[in-house]
Amino acid sequence: MELKHNEPSRKSLRARAVAACRRTIDLGRPVATPSKNELARLETAVRGLRRTEREIFLAYRLDGMSYAEIAARTGLSATQVERHMASAIYKICDAMLGPPRPWWRRWF
């Protein structure tokens, strides 16, 4: 179930993240560099994911692999890869933005 690659170093992970950000936003304008605090929170959030979710998230976002390629390498179905990716994104957003606000506080 795991992707076959070594644990990346912080520098390579950061360089891959910046490249992925540029590919994602590719609107012809410069990409704002995140602050050290944001990067630390993101790193903590990614490290807090379950191993399968983390590997799928990094393979998709940083390595640019498709769900079908990840499914072939991990032995999961494409639907399972999608679910793991959705779970990873939810958990990262929750860690970065904090828990969702109660319905009565959303307008204040």
Secondary structure, 3 states (H helix, E strand, C coil): CCCCCCCCCHHHHHHHHHHHHHHHHCCCCCCCCCCHHHHHHHHHHHHCCCHHHHHHHHHHHCCCCCHHHHHHHHCCCHHHHHHHHHHHHHHHHHHHHCCCCCHHHCCC
